[in-house]
Amino acid sequence: MIEIRRLTRRFGSARALSGIDLDIPTGETVVIFGHNGSGKTTLIKLIAGLLRPTSGVVLVDGKPPRETRGRLGFLGHDLYLYPHLSVSENLVLFARLYDVGAAEAAEALEAVGMSHKKDALVHTLSQGEGQRVALARAVLHDPDLLLVDEPFSGLDETSAAALPAVLKREGRTLVVATHDTERGKAIADRIVVLENGRISAA
């Protein structure tokens, strides 16, 4: 599903990624480990089409990521939610953008255990609650490719333990960047280690 060739990304004079080559087949769960500054978040955003490469190529089913966004879900450090709308209003809005119904929005909210907060304004939620609503946003259209950056961050033990069931489904390609080695290894089909913008193990 994902083909990456000679991928490089610079921010000014700083090089975040240096000539990455990586193939991820359909249905595989790949977990990316690396220290802060290793390039994990940059790689996830490039696959999602939220950043453009300085050089090199990222393809999703043979197309640039921006052309496959309807099949892609993304959960990053930013929640990408409207803070002064309710939880339910946010999900219904994103459901319309993905051409799915309010029922799918409600199901996604139920899956992350946040139905009881459906009328709460997003800006009143805790970090962990906001993370769970953002995850519901990312999966409500049942994407074939799901990209998540530090999904366990801010979650209590119960929510973190329930997370893999929401992230994974048969046939879905899942790419996870995380510092949580124990939970990451538990869900991984394959592990990729980034170090100083390069793959040091895969």
For each residue, the residues with C-beta under 8 A, 3 or more apart:
1: 24 25 26 60 61 144 145 173
2: 22 23 24 47 58 59 60 145 173 175
3: 23 57 58 59 62
4: 7 20 21 22 23 47 56 57 58 59
5: 21 56 57
6: 19 20 21 55 56 57
7: 4 17 19 20 21 22 43 46 53 55 56 57 58
8: 15 17 18 19 20 53 54 55 56
9: 15 16 17 39 42 46 51 53 54
10: 13 14 15 16 54
11: 14 16
12:
13: 10
14: 10 11
15: 8 9 10 18 197
16: 9 10 11 39 42 197
17: 7 8 9 20 39 42 43 46 197 198
18: 8 15 196 197 198
19: 6 7 8 56 198
20: 4 6 7 8 17 39 43 56 197 198 199
21: 4 5 6 7 199
22: 2 4 7 192 199 202
23: 2 3 4
24: 1 2 28 30 173 175
25: 1 28 173
26: 1 144 171 173
27: 170 171 172 173
28: 24 25 173 174 189 190
29: 168 173 174 175 176 187 188 189 190
30: 24 174 175 176 188 189 190 191 192
31: 176 177 178 184 185 187 188 190 191 192
32: 40 43 44 175 176 177 178 191 192 193 194
33: 40 178 179 181 184 191 192 193 194
34: 38 39 40 177 193 194 195
35: 38 195
36:
37: 196
38: 34 35 194 195 196 197
39: 9 16 17 20 34 42 43 194 196 197 198
40: 32 33 34 43 44 149 177 194
41: 44 45 76 77 149 177
42: 9 16 17 39 45 46 51
43: 7 17 20 32 39 40 46 47 177 194
44: 32 40 41 47 48 74 76 147 148 149 175 177
45: 41 42 48 50 51 76
46: 7 9 17 42 43 49 50 51 52 53 58 65
47: 2 4 43 44 58 60 65 147 175
48: 44 45 65 72 74 76 147
49: 46 58 64 65 66 68 69 72
50: 45 46 74 76
51: 9 42 45 46
52: 46
53: 7 8 9 46 56 57 58
54: 8 9 10
55: 6 7 8
56: 4 5 6 7 8 19 20 53
57: 3 4 5 6 7 53
58: 2 3 4 7 46 47 49 53 64 65
59: 2 3 4 62 63 64
60: 1 2 47 63 64 65 68 71 72 145
61: 1 68 71
62: 3 59
63: 59 60 67 68
64: 49 58 59 60 67 68
65: 46 47 48 49 58 60 68 69 72
66: 49 69
67: 63 64
68: 49 60 61 63 64 65 71 72 145
69: 49 65 66 72
70: 98 99 141
71: 60 61 68 143 144 145
72: 48 49 60 65 68 69 143 144 145 146 147
73: 138 139 141 143 145 146 147
74: 44 48 50 80 138 146 147 148
75: 131 134 135 137 138 146 147 148 149 151
76: 41 44 45 48 50 80 148 149
77: 41 149 150
78:
79: 122 130 131 133 134 137
80: 74 76 134 137
81: 85 90 122 130 133 134 137
82: 85 89 90 93 122
83: 121 122 123
84: 121 122 123
85: 81 82 89 90 93 121 122
86: 89 90 118 119 120 121 122
87: 90 91 109 114 117 118 119 120 121 122 125 133
88: 91 92 105 106 109 118 119
89: 82 85 86 92 93
90: 81 82 85 86 87 93 94 122 133 137
91: 87 88 94 95 105 106 108 109 133 136 137 140
92: 88 89 95 96 102 105
93: 82 85 89 90 96 97
94: 90 91 97 98 105 137 140
95: 91 92 98 100 101 102 104 105 140 141
96: 92 93 99
97: 93 94
98: 70 94 95 140 141
99: 70 96 141
100: 95 104 105 140 141
101: 95 104 105
102: 92 95 105 106
103: 106 107
104: 95 100 101 107 108 140 141 142
105: 88 91 92 94 95 100 101 102 108 109 136 140
106: 88 91 102 103 109 110 115 118
107: 103 104 110 111 140
108: 91 104 105 111 112 136 137 139 140
109: 87 88 91 105 106 112 114 115 118 133 136
110: 106 107 113 114 115
111: 107 108 136 139 165 166
112: 108 109 132 133 135 136 159 166
113: 110 132 159 162
114: 87 109 110 117 118 129 132 133 136
115: 106 109 110 118
116:
117: 87 114 120 125 129 133
118: 86 87 88 106 109 114 115
119: 86 87 88
120: 86 87 117 124 125
121: 83 84 85 86 87 124 125
122: 79 81 82 83 84 85 86 87 90 125 130 133
123: 83 84
124: 120 121
125: 87 117 120 121 122 129 130 133
126: 129 130 154
127: 130 131 153 154
128: 131 132 154 155 156 159
129: 114 117 125 126 132 133
130: 79 81 122 125 126 127 133 134 154
131: 75 79 127 128 134 135 151 153 154 155
132: 112 113 114 128 129 135 136 155 159
133: 79 81 87 90 91 109 112 114 117 122 125 129 130 136 137
134: 75 79 80 81 130 131 137 138
135: 75 112 131 132 138 139 148 151 163 166 167
136: 91 105 108 109 111 112 114 132 133 139 140
137: 75 79 80 81 90 91 94 108 133 134 140
138: 73 74 75 134 135 143 146 148
139: 73 108 111 135 136 142 143 146 166 167
140: 91 94 95 98 100 104 105 107 108 136 137
141: 70 73 95 98 99 100 104
142: 104 139 169
143: 71 72 73 138 139 146 172
144: 1 26 71 72 171 172 173
145: 1 2 60 68 71 72 73 172 173 174 175
146: 72 73 74 75 138 139 143 167 172 173 174 175
147: 44 47 48 72 73 74 75 175
148: 44 74 75 76 135 138 151 167 174 175 176 177
149: 40 41 44 75 76 77 177 178
150: 77 153 177 178 179
151: 75 131 135 148 155 163 167 176 178
152: 155 160 163 178 180 183
153: 127 131 150
154: 126 127 128 130 131
155: 128 131 132 151 152 159 160 163
156: 128 159 160
157: 160 161
158: 161 162
159: 112 113 128 132 155 156 162 163
160: 152 155 156 157 163 183
161: 157 158
162: 113 158 159 165 166
163: 135 151 152 155 159 160 166 167 183
164: 167 168 183 186 187
165: 111 162 168
166: 111 112 135 139 162 163
167: 135 139 146 148 151 163 164 174 176 187
168: 29 164 165 172 174 187
169: 142 172
170: 27
171: 26 27 144
172: 27 143 144 145 146 168 169
173: 1 2 24 25 26 27 28 29 144 145 146
174: 28 29 30 145 146 148 167 168 187
175: 2 24 29 30 32 44 47 145 146 147 148
176: 29 30 31 32 148 151 167 184 187 188
177: 31 32 34 40 41 43 44 148 149 150
178: 31 32 33 149 150 151 152 181 183 184
179: 33 150
180: 152 183 184
181: 33 178 184 185
182: 185 186
183: 152 160 163 164 178 180 186 187
184: 31 33 176 178 180 181 187 188 191
185: 31 181 182 188 191
186: 164 182 183
187: 29 31 164 167 168 174 176 183 184
188: 29 30 31 176 184 185 191
189: 28 29 30
190: 28 29 30 31 202
191: 30 31 32 33 184 185 188 201 202
192: 22 30 31 32 33 199 201 202
193: 32 33 34 199 200 201 202
194: 32 33 34 38 39 40 43 197 198 199 200
195: 34 35 38 198 199 200
196: 18 37 38 39
197: 15 16 17 18 20 38 39 194
198: 17 18 19 20 39 194 195
199: 20 21 22 192 193 194 195 202
200: 193 194 195
201: 191 192 193
202: 22 190 191 192 193 199
